[in-house]
Amino acid sequence: MHGQPGWGDREEIPPIQAAAFAVQRKTPCLDVLKRSGFSHQRFRRHFANLDACFAAAYAVEAERLADDVLAAGRSEDGWRDGFRSGLGCFLDQIAERPLLAKALLIEGGPGSPGATKHFEVATRLADAVDAAREEIDPRRAPPPLTSRLIVGAIESTAVKLIVAGEAESAGRRLPELMHFATLLFFGREAADREL
């Protein structure tokens, strides 16, 4: 991959990001460049091909989403309140930015140029979810795999909403997802308080 452009500049991302995500739709490269406003020479200075462009855009947006979710979680005291806040942030992003959510969760999944970053971000989020085990007696704590199951269930729920064209309703899933995660870590009594 060639050098990476100034991805910190939010104004730089949207046109080329749209171009990068188009790689998943098998859009011809020249059409993508024309729509993005990037010249072929400018594109080649930064990227070897559309897959490299997609991977770079994917990495930026996936990290941004993960950082926002983790920051929301850290803004609260205790695992449950932090998890609720982080989950709410994630669901709000799905509802407010469904096309980006589709690119991150569906088009950037296994087998895509974003697959490695997708796995890294999911692991980072699962590690944060796993902090719940610190609040549980080690003899009663579920296995570490539990946090990955929870992150997978949340992602699966989001994907289902996106595919069904119902991303705007993502926030309504907060109680049931809170119930699910709390049930796995803290048991039915604690989970039922989330409904």
C-alpha positions as CSV (number, residue, x, y, z in Angstrom):
1,M,0.0,0.0,0.0
2,H,1.2,3.5,-0.7
3,G,1.3,6.3,1.8
4,Q,-1.9,7.1,3.7
5,P,-3.5,10.5,3.2
6,G,-4.4,12.8,6.1
7,W,-7.2,10.6,7.5
8,G,-7.5,12.7,10.6
9,D,-9.2,15.4,8.5
10,R,-12.9,14.5,8.5
11,E,-13.4,16.5,5.3
12,E,-11.0,14.3,3.5
13,I,-12.7,11.0,4.3
14,P,-16.2,11.0,2.9
15,P,-15.6,11.2,-0.9
16,I,-12.8,8.7,-1.0
17,Q,-14.5,6.6,1.7
18,A,-17.5,6.3,-0.5
19,A,-15.2,5.3,-3.3
20,A,-13.5,2.7,-1.1
21,F,-16.7,1.2,0.0
22,A,-17.8,0.9,-3.6
23,V,-15.2,-1.7,-4.1
24,Q,-17.5,-4.1,-2.4
25,R,-20.2,-3.5,-5.0
26,K,-17.8,-4.2,-7.9
27,T,-18.0,-0.7,-9.2
28,P,-15.4,0.0,-11.9
29,C,-12.4,2.0,-10.6
30,L,-12.8,4.9,-13.0
31,D,-16.5,5.4,-11.9
32,V,-15.4,5.3,-8.3
33,L,-12.7,7.9,-8.8
34,K,-15.1,10.2,-10.8
35,R,-17.7,10.1,-8.0
36,S,-15.1,10.6,-5.3
37,G,-13.5,13.7,-6.9
38,F,-10.0,12.1,-6.6
39,S,-7.9,12.1,-9.7
40,H,-6.3,8.9,-10.8
41,Q,-2.9,10.2,-10.0
42,R,-3.9,11.4,-6.6
43,F,-5.5,8.0,-5.9
44,R,-2.3,6.1,-7.0
45,R,-0.1,8.3,-4.8
46,H,-2.0,7.0,-1.7
47,F,-3.3,3.5,-2.6
48,A,-2.2,0.5,-4.6
49,N,-5.8,-0.4,-5.5
50,L,-9.4,-0.1,-4.4
51,D,-8.9,-2.8,-1.8
52,A,-6.2,-0.8,-0.1
53,C,-8.3,2.3,-0.2
54,F,-11.2,0.3,1.4
55,A,-9.0,-1.1,4.1
56,A,-7.6,2.3,5.0
57,A,-11.1,3.9,5.1
58,Y,-12.4,1.0,7.0
59,A,-9.7,1.1,9.6
60,V,-10.3,4.8,10.2
61,E,-14.1,4.5,10.6
62,A,-13.9,1.2,12.6
63,E,-11.5,2.8,15.1
64,R,-13.5,5.9,15.3
65,L,-16.6,3.9,16.2
66,A,-14.8,1.7,18.7
67,D,-13.2,4.8,20.3
68,D,-16.6,6.4,20.7
69,V,-18.2,3.3,22.1
70,L,-15.4,2.7,24.6
71,A,-15.3,6.4,25.6
72,A,-19.1,6.2,26.3
73,G,-18.5,3.1,28.4
74,R,-15.7,4.7,30.4
75,S,-17.9,7.8,31.1
76,E,-20.0,5.8,33.6
77,D,-19.3,4.1,36.9
78,G,-19.6,0.3,37.1
79,W,-19.8,-2.3,34.4
80,R,-23.5,-2.3,33.9
81,D,-23.9,1.5,33.5
82,G,-20.7,1.6,31.3
83,F,-21.9,-1.2,29.2
84,R,-25.4,0.4,28.8
85,S,-23.8,3.7,27.8
86,G,-21.4,2.1,25.3
87,L,-24.1,-0.1,23.8
88,G,-26.4,2.9,23.5
89,C,-23.6,4.8,21.7
90,F,-23.2,1.9,19.3
91,L,-26.9,1.5,18.6
92,D,-27.2,5.3,18.1
93,Q,-24.5,5.1,15.4
94,I,-26.3,2.3,13.7
95,A,-29.5,4.3,13.6
96,E,-27.9,7.6,12.6
97,R,-25.4,6.3,10.1
98,P,-26.9,3.2,8.5
99,L,-24.8,3.3,5.3
100,L,-21.6,3.5,7.3
101,A,-22.8,0.8,9.6
102,K,-23.5,-1.4,6.6
103,A,-20.0,-0.8,5.3
104,L,-18.5,-1.6,8.6
105,L,-20.6,-4.6,9.7
106,I,-21.5,-6.2,6.4
107,E,-19.2,-5.1,3.6
108,G,-16.2,-5.1,5.9
109,G,-16.8,-8.6,7.3
110,P,-14.9,-11.8,6.7
111,G,-13.2,-12.0,3.3
112,S,-13.2,-8.3,2.7
113,P,-10.3,-5.9,2.7
114,G,-11.5,-4.7,6.2
115,A,-11.6,-8.2,7.7
116,T,-8.4,-7.9,9.8
117,K,-9.4,-4.6,11.3
118,H,-12.9,-5.9,11.9
119,F,-11.5,-8.7,14.0
120,E,-9.1,-6.4,15.9
121,V,-11.9,-4.0,16.8
122,A,-14.3,-6.8,17.8
123,T,-11.6,-8.2,20.0
124,R,-11.0,-4.8,21.6
125,L,-14.7,-4.4,22.3
126,A,-14.9,-7.9,23.7
127,D,-12.0,-7.3,26.0
128,A,-13.8,-4.2,27.4
129,V,-17.0,-6.3,27.8
130,D,-15.0,-8.9,29.7
131,A,-14.3,-6.4,32.4
132,A,-17.7,-7.6,33.9
133,R,-15.8,-10.7,35.1
134,E,-13.9,-8.5,37.6
135,E,-17.2,-7.8,39.4
136,I,-18.0,-11.5,39.8
137,D,-16.7,-14.1,42.2
138,P,-14.2,-16.0,40.1
139,R,-15.8,-19.3,41.0
140,R,-19.1,-18.1,39.5
141,A,-17.8,-16.1,36.5
142,P,-18.6,-17.3,33.1
143,P,-15.7,-18.2,30.7
144,P,-13.8,-15.5,28.9
145,L,-15.6,-16.6,25.7
146,T,-18.8,-15.0,27.1
147,S,-17.7,-11.5,26.1
148,R,-17.1,-12.5,22.5
149,L,-20.5,-14.2,22.4
150,I,-22.1,-10.9,23.6
151,V,-20.2,-8.8,21.0
152,G,-21.2,-11.3,18.3
153,A,-24.9,-11.1,19.4
154,I,-24.9,-7.3,19.3
155,E,-23.2,-7.3,15.9
156,S,-25.7,-9.9,14.6
157,T,-28.6,-7.9,15.8
158,A,-27.3,-4.7,14.1
159,V,-26.7,-6.6,10.9
160,K,-30.2,-8.0,10.9
161,L,-31.6,-4.5,11.4
162,I,-29.5,-3.1,8.6
163,V,-30.4,-5.9,6.1
164,A,-34.1,-5.5,7.0
165,G,-33.9,-1.7,6.4
166,E,-34.7,-1.1,10.1
167,A,-31.5,0.5,11.3
168,E,-33.3,3.5,12.6
169,S,-34.9,1.3,15.2
170,A,-31.6,0.1,16.7
171,G,-32.0,2.0,19.9
172,R,-35.1,0.0,20.8
173,R,-32.9,-3.1,21.1
174,L,-31.0,-1.7,24.1
175,P,-33.2,-3.3,26.8
176,E,-33.1,-6.8,25.3
177,L,-29.3,-6.6,24.6
178,M,-28.7,-5.3,28.1
179,H,-30.8,-8.2,29.4
180,F,-28.9,-10.7,27.4
181,A,-25.4,-9.5,28.5
182,T,-26.5,-9.1,32.1
183,L,-28.0,-12.5,32.2
184,L,-24.8,-14.1,31.0
185,F,-22.6,-12.3,33.5
186,F,-24.9,-11.7,36.6
187,G,-27.8,-14.0,36.3
188,R,-31.6,-13.7,35.8
189,E,-32.5,-11.5,38.7
190,A,-30.0,-8.8,37.7
191,A,-31.0,-9.3,34.0
192,D,-34.7,-8.9,34.6
193,R,-34.1,-5.4,36.1
194,E,-32.9,-4.4,32.6
195,L,-36.2,-5.0,30.9
